[in-house]
Amino acid sequence: MTQTVETWQHKDTITNGIRMHYVTQGEGPLVILLHGFPEFWYS
């Protein structure tokens, strides 16, 4: 089954006073991808 952008869930959380945006999709093992400035979350 192929998942598309439409199934992504965009959320925000505040940690140590910093708002962080994250995106979740699907099931299975957790994968964390971090980017650096000035990239976008989807780069």
PDB file with one MODEL, atoms N, CA, C and O in Angstrom:
MODEL        1
ATOM      1  N   MET A   1       0.840  -1.185   0.000  1.00  0.00           N
ATOM      2  CA  MET A   1       0.000   0.000   0.000  1.00  0.00           C
ATOM      3  C   MET A   1       0.882   1.244   0.000  1.00  0.00           C
ATOM      4  O   MET A   1       1.770   1.373   0.843  1.00  0.00           O
ATOM      5  N   THR A   2       0.649   2.143  -0.921  1.00  0.00           N
ATOM      6  CA  THR A   2       1.412   3.384  -1.007  1.00  0.00           C
ATOM      7  C   THR A   2       0.689   4.479  -0.241  1.00  0.00           C
ATOM      8  O   THR A   2      -0.509   4.692  -0.428  1.00  0.00           O
ATOM      9  N   GLN A   3       1.427   5.177   0.627  1.00  0.00           N
ATOM     10  CA  GLN A   3       0.832   6.287   1.368  1.00  0.00           C
ATOM     11  C   GLN A   3       1.192   7.593   0.671  1.00  0.00           C
ATOM     12  O   GLN A   3       2.286   7.731   0.124  1.00  0.00           O
ATOM     13  N   THR A   4       0.275   8.540   0.691  1.00  0.00           N
ATOM     14  CA  THR A   4       0.495   9.807   0.010  1.00  0.00           C
ATOM     15  C   THR A   4       0.542  10.940   1.016  1.00  0.00           C
ATOM     16  O   THR A   4       0.300  10.751   2.208  1.00  0.00           O
ATOM     17  N   VAL A   5       0.860  12.120   0.512  1.00  0.00           N
ATOM     18  CA  VAL A   5       0.946  13.311   1.353  1.00  0.00           C
ATOM     19  C   VAL A   5      -0.359  13.551   2.096  1.00  0.00           C
ATOM     20  O   VAL A   5      -0.340  14.085   3.205  1.00  0.00           O
ATOM     21  N   GLU A   6      -1.484  13.172   1.519  1.00  0.00           N
ATOM     22  CA  GLU A   6      -2.780  13.416   2.148  1.00  0.00           C
ATOM     23  C   GLU A   6      -2.937  12.673   3.469  1.00  0.00           C
ATOM     24  O   GLU A   6      -3.767  13.065   4.290  1.00  0.00           O
ATOM     25  N   THR A   7      -2.166  11.616   3.698  1.00  0.00           N
ATOM     26  CA  THR A   7      -2.295  10.850   4.937  1.00  0.00           C
ATOM     27  C   THR A   7      -1.369  11.359   6.039  1.00  0.00           C
ATOM     28  O   THR A   7      -1.397  10.836   7.153  1.00  0.00           O
ATOM     29  N   TRP A   8      -0.551  12.369   5.748  1.00  0.00           N
ATOM     30  CA  TRP A   8       0.354  12.914   6.759  1.00  0.00           C
ATOM     31  C   TRP A   8      -0.447  13.697   7.790  1.00  0.00           C
ATOM     32  O   TRP A   8      -1.405  14.385   7.439  1.00  0.00           O
ATOM     33  N   GLN A   9      -0.062  13.596   9.058  1.00  0.00           N
ATOM     34  CA  GLN A   9      -0.706  14.345  10.135  1.00  0.00           C
ATOM     35  C   GLN A   9       0.293  15.363  10.670  1.00  0.00           C
ATOM     36  O   GLN A   9       1.340  14.993  11.202  1.00  0.00           O
ATOM     37  N   HIS A  10      -0.031  16.641  10.528  1.00  0.00           N
ATOM     38  CA  HIS A  10       0.837  17.721  10.990  1.00  0.00           C
ATOM     39  C   HIS A  10       0.438  18.107  12.409  1.00  0.00           C
ATOM     40  O   HIS A  10      -0.741  18.319  12.693  1.00  0.00           O
ATOM     41  N   LYS A  11       1.418  18.197  13.294  1.00  0.00           N
ATOM     42  CA  LYS A  11       1.157  18.547  14.685  1.00  0.00           C
ATOM     43  C   LYS A  11       2.268  19.451  15.200  1.00  0.00           C
ATOM     44  O   LYS A  11       3.335  19.553  14.594  1.00  0.00           O
ATOM     45  N   ASP A  12       2.006  20.104  16.325  1.00  0.00           N
ATOM     46  CA  ASP A  12       2.996  20.937  17.004  1.00  0.00           C
ATOM     47  C   ASP A  12       3.086  20.506  18.455  1.00  0.00           C
ATOM     48  O   ASP A  12       2.116  20.016  19.032  1.00  0.00           O
ATOM     49  N   THR A  13       4.257  20.693  19.038  1.00  0.00           N
ATOM     50  CA  THR A  13       4.451  20.451  20.460  1.00  0.00           C
ATOM     51  C   THR A  13       5.369  21.539  20.993  1.00  0.00           C
ATOM     52  O   THR A  13       6.174  22.094  20.245  1.00  0.00           O
ATOM     53  N   ILE A  14       5.256  21.847  22.268  1.00  0.00           N
ATOM     54  CA  ILE A  14       6.140  22.828  22.897  1.00  0.00           C
ATOM     55  C   ILE A  14       7.016  22.098  23.896  1.00  0.00           C
ATOM     56  O   ILE A  14       6.517  21.442  24.811  1.00  0.00           O
ATOM     57  N   THR A  15       8.330  22.214  23.717  1.00  0.00           N
ATOM     58  CA  THR A  15       9.312  21.568  24.574  1.00  0.00           C
ATOM     59  C   THR A  15      10.344  22.602  24.999  1.00  0.00           C
ATOM     60  O   THR A  15      10.966  23.245  24.154  1.00  0.00           O
ATOM     61  N   ASN A  16      10.527  22.763  26.302  1.00  0.00           N
ATOM     62  CA  ASN A  16      11.478  23.755  26.828  1.00  0.00           C
ATOM     63  C   ASN A  16      11.225  25.145  26.249  1.00  0.00           C
ATOM     64  O   ASN A  16      12.169  25.893  25.990  1.00  0.00           O
ATOM     65  N   GLY A  17       9.953  25.492  26.047  1.00  0.00           N
ATOM     66  CA  GLY A  17       9.590  26.810  25.553  1.00  0.00           C
ATOM     67  C   GLY A  17       9.762  26.992  24.053  1.00  0.00           C
ATOM     68  O   GLY A  17       9.590  28.102  23.550  1.00  0.00           O
ATOM     69  N   ILE A  18      10.096  25.933  23.327  1.00  0.00           N
ATOM     70  CA  ILE A  18      10.298  26.009  21.882  1.00  0.00           C
ATOM     71  C   ILE A  18       9.190  25.225  21.190  1.00  0.00           C
ATOM     72  O   ILE A  18       8.954  24.055  21.492  1.00  0.00           O
ATOM     73  N   ARG A  19       8.507  25.899  20.245  1.00  0.00           N
ATOM     74  CA  ARG A  19       7.464  25.210  19.482  1.00  0.00           C
ATOM     75  C   ARG A  19       8.124  24.418  18.361  1.00  0.00           C
ATOM     76  O   ARG A  19       8.924  24.953  17.593  1.00  0.00           O
ATOM     77  N   MET A  20       7.776  23.131  18.278  1.00  0.00           N
ATOM     78  CA  MET A  20       8.328  22.271  17.238  1.00  0.00           C
ATOM     79  C   MET A  20       7.188  21.670  16.426  1.00  0.00           C
ATOM     80  O   MET A  20       6.202  21.185  16.981  1.00  0.00           O
ATOM     81  N   HIS A  21       7.335  21.708  15.111  1.00  0.00           N
ATOM     82  CA  HIS A  21       6.365  21.124  14.188  1.00  0.00           C
ATOM     83  C   HIS A  21       6.852  19.727  13.823  1.00  0.00           C
ATOM     84  O   HIS A  21       8.041  19.527  13.574  1.00  0.00           O
ATOM     85  N   TYR A  22       5.933  18.759  13.791  1.00  0.00           N
ATOM     86  CA  TYR A  22       6.310  17.419  13.358  1.00  0.00           C
ATOM     87  C   TYR A  22       5.196  16.805  12.523  1.00  0.00           C
ATOM     88  O   TYR A  22       4.042  17.226  12.594  1.00  0.00           O
ATOM     89  N   VAL A  23       5.561  15.812  11.739  1.00  0.00           N
ATOM     90  CA  VAL A  23       4.630  15.156  10.831  1.00  0.00           C
ATOM     91  C   VAL A  23       4.697  13.657  11.083  1.00  0.00           C
ATOM     92  O   VAL A  23       5.785  13.090  11.190  1.00  0.00           O
ATOM     93  N   THR A  24       3.528  13.009  11.181  1.00  0.00           N
ATOM     94  CA  THR A  24       3.493  11.558  11.372  1.00  0.00           C
ATOM     95  C   THR A  24       2.740  10.918  10.215  1.00  0.00           C
ATOM     96  O   THR A  24       1.884  11.535   9.582  1.00  0.00           O
ATOM     97  N   GLN A  25       3.091   9.647   9.958  1.00  0.00           N
ATOM     98  CA  GLN A  25       2.397   8.895   8.920  1.00  0.00           C
ATOM     99  C   GLN A  25       2.659   7.411   9.123  1.00  0.00           C
ATOM    100  O   GLN A  25       3.782   7.010   9.428  1.00  0.00           O
ATOM    101  N   GLY A  26       1.642   6.610   8.957  1.00  0.00           N
ATOM    102  CA  GLY A  26       1.794   5.168   8.919  1.00  0.00           C
ATOM    103  C   GLY A  26       2.017   4.501  10.261  1.00  0.00           C
ATOM    104  O   GLY A  26       1.833   5.099  11.322  1.00  0.00           O
ATOM    105  N   GLU A  27       2.422   3.239  10.178  1.00  0.00           N
ATOM    106  CA  GLU A  27       2.672   2.413  11.349  1.00  0.00           C
ATOM    107  C   GLU A  27       4.038   1.769  11.193  1.00  0.00           C
ATOM    108  O   GLU A  27       4.626   1.796  10.111  1.00  0.00           O
ATOM    109  N   GLY A  28       4.540   1.192  12.270  1.00  0.00           N
ATOM    110  CA  GLY A  28       5.817   0.499  12.200  1.00  0.00           C
ATOM    111  C   GLY A  28       6.861   1.179  13.061  1.00  0.00           C
ATOM    112  O   GLY A  28       6.530   2.035  13.882  1.00  0.00           O
ATOM    113  N   PRO A  29       8.121   0.805  12.882  1.00  0.00           N
ATOM    114  CA  PRO A  29       9.196   1.373  13.699  1.00  0.00           C
ATOM    115  C   PRO A  29       9.293   2.891  13.524  1.00  0.00           C
ATOM    116  O   PRO A  29       9.050   3.424  12.441  1.00  0.00           O
ATOM    117  N   LEU A  30       9.648   3.563  14.600  1.00  0.00           N
ATOM    118  CA  LEU A  30       9.797   5.014  14.585  1.00  0.00           C
ATOM    119  C   LEU A  30      11.046   5.416  13.817  1.00  0.00           C
ATOM    120  O   LEU A  30      12.112   4.828  13.997  1.00  0.00           O
ATOM    121  N   VAL A  31      10.908   6.422  12.958  1.00  0.00           N
ATOM    122  CA  VAL A  31      12.037   7.002  12.234  1.00  0.00           C
ATOM    123  C   VAL A  31      11.993   8.498  12.487  1.00  0.00           C
ATOM    124  O   VAL A  31      10.963   9.133  12.260  1.00  0.00           O
ATOM    125  N   ILE A  32      13.095   9.070  12.953  1.00  0.00           N
ATOM    126  CA  ILE A  32      13.160  10.508  13.217  1.00  0.00           C
ATOM    127  C   ILE A  32      14.144  11.132  12.241  1.00  0.00           C
ATOM    128  O   ILE A  32      15.296  10.707  12.152  1.00  0.00           O
ATOM    129  N   LEU A  33      13.685  12.141  11.512  1.00  0.00           N
ATOM    130  CA  LEU A  33      14.523  12.872  10.571  1.00  0.00           C
ATOM    131  C   LEU A  33      14.601  14.319  11.039  1.00  0.00           C
ATOM    132  O   LEU A  33      13.569  14.969  11.208  1.00  0.00           O
ATOM    133  N   LEU A  34      15.788  14.821  11.248  1.00  0.00           N
ATOM    134  CA  LEU A  34      15.983  16.202  11.687  1.00  0.00           C
ATOM    135  C   LEU A  34      16.685  16.981  10.588  1.00  0.00           C
ATOM    136  O   LEU A  34      17.575  16.458   9.919  1.00  0.00           O
ATOM    137  N   HIS A  35      16.288  18.216  10.405  1.00  0.00           N
ATOM    138  CA  HIS A  35      16.926  19.050   9.395  1.00  0.00           C
ATOM    139  C   HIS A  35      17.532  20.270  10.059  1.00  0.00           C
ATOM    140  O   HIS A  35      17.282  20.543  11.233  1.00  0.00           O
ATOM    141  N   GLY A  36      18.322  20.991   9.307  1.00  0.00           N
ATOM    142  CA  GLY A  36      18.931  22.210   9.820  1.00  0.00           C
ATOM    143  C   GLY A  36      18.497  23.418   9.018  1.00  0.00           C
ATOM    144  O   GLY A  36      18.045  23.287   7.881  1.00  0.00           O
ATOM    145  N   PHE A  37      18.633  24.583   9.601  1.00  0.00           N
ATOM    146  CA  PHE A  37      18.289  25.846   8.948  1.00  0.00           C
ATOM    147  C   PHE A  37      19.186  26.025   7.735  1.00  0.00           C
ATOM    148  O   PHE A  37      20.363  25.675   7.826  1.00  0.00           O
ATOM    149  N   PRO A  38      18.730  26.532   6.632  1.00  0.00           N
ATOM    150  CA  PRO A  38      17.410  27.088   6.339  1.00  0.00           C
ATOM    151  C   PRO A  38      16.510  26.125   5.586  1.00  0.00           C
ATOM    152  O   PRO A  38      15.626  26.577   4.859  1.00  0.00           O
ATOM    153  N   GLU A  39      16.690  24.848   5.723  1.00  0.00           N
ATOM    154  CA  GLU A  39      15.891  23.867   4.997  1.00  0.00           C
ATOM    155  C   GLU A  39      14.441  23.853   5.490  1.00  0.00           C
ATOM    156  O   GLU A  39      14.140  24.309   6.594  1.00  0.00           O
ATOM    157  N   PHE A  40      13.562  23.326   4.661  1.00  0.00           N
ATOM    158  CA  PHE A  40      12.172  23.139   5.031  1.00  0.00           C
ATOM    159  C   PHE A  40      11.971  21.737   5.576  1.00  0.00           C
ATOM    160  O   PHE A  40      12.813  20.869   5.345  1.00  0.00           O
ATOM    161  N   TRP A  41      10.889  21.489   6.290  1.00  0.00           N
ATOM    162  CA  TRP A  41      10.636  20.184   6.893  1.00  0.00           C
ATOM    163  C   TRP A  41      10.544  19.090   5.842  1.00  0.00           C
ATOM    164  O   TRP A  41      10.856  17.935   6.131  1.00  0.00           O
ATOM    165  N   TYR A  42      10.118  19.432   4.619  1.00  0.00           N
ATOM    166  CA  TYR A  42       9.922  18.420   3.587  1.00  0.00           C
ATOM    167  C   TYR A  42      11.120  18.259   2.660  1.00  0.00           C
ATOM    168  O   TYR A  42      11.030  17.525   1.676  1.00  0.00           O
ATOM    169  N   SER A  43      12.252  18.929   2.944  1.00  0.00           N
ATOM    170  CA  SER A  43      13.440  18.829   2.075  1.00  0.00           C
ATOM    171  C   SER A  43      14.109  17.489   2.217  1.00  0.00           C
ATOM    172  O   SER A  43      15.119  17.232   1.562  1.00  0.00           O
TER     173      SER A  43
ENDMDL
END
